[in-house]
Amino acid sequence: MADTWQIVWFSVLMSACATVAITPAAIVLAWLLARKEWIGKSLVETAVSLPLVMPPAAVGLILLKLFGRRGEIGSILEEKLGLEIVFTWRAVLLALAVMSFPLMVRAVRLAFEQVPVRFEQVARTLGARSWRVFFEITLPLGWRGVIAGMVLGFARSLGEFGATIVVAGAIPGKTATLSVSIFNLIQLGRDAEALRLLVISVLLSFGALWCSEMIFRRARA
């Protein structure tokens, strides 16, 4: 039972950290996509959405090649900072962040698009700069959508499997998340333990999605 709660705690902690880590970038990118027109915008939109349509294992393989000891980024991090990424908790965090980022960007972008543009235009005619318009009008009016996007990203992180197992492995007590642990237990024939983790996973995901939906409804209202 202690192992079960360790897995649950590790998964929730990694999902929460990944959500917090990507939130600033997701907000900025969502605002740029919702309010600005610029060269290459469609390419950026497509690139951001790729993890949603690519096989998660393929995303994990890309991360493995980039952040492995011989990868373009991983070799620099290990040589300059002494940071090892793959098959550590950092790899779990990385995989969860990459896989949940597109979903959060879409949700936050939708929230910003629902903010009336005329409010922002009036503020600019009164002399407010873009950053002030964002922090005093756009973000306050769209905050429910931002929170809903964060909850949705958290829920996506909880269910992530393919990219995580490729780049982080399934090391018990170190990198094994809920979904990875369920897979391992099924492989070992320990169905009762897998079922217990499955029930916890369903409850956590249901709660997160329910909260996200309630926030979205209040935002629309």
Secondary structure, DSSP 8 states (H G I E B T S, - for coil): -HHHHHHHHHHHHHHHHHHHHHHHHHHHHHHHHHH---TTHHHHHHHHHHHHHS-HHHHHHHHHHHHSTTSTTHHHIIIII----TTSHHHHHHHHHHHHHHHHHHHHHHHHHTS-HHHHHHHHHTT--HHHHIIIIIHHHHHHHHHHHHHHHHHHHHT--HHHHHHT---TTTT--HHHHHHHHHHTT-HHHHHHHHHHHHHHHHHHHHHHHHHHHHHH-
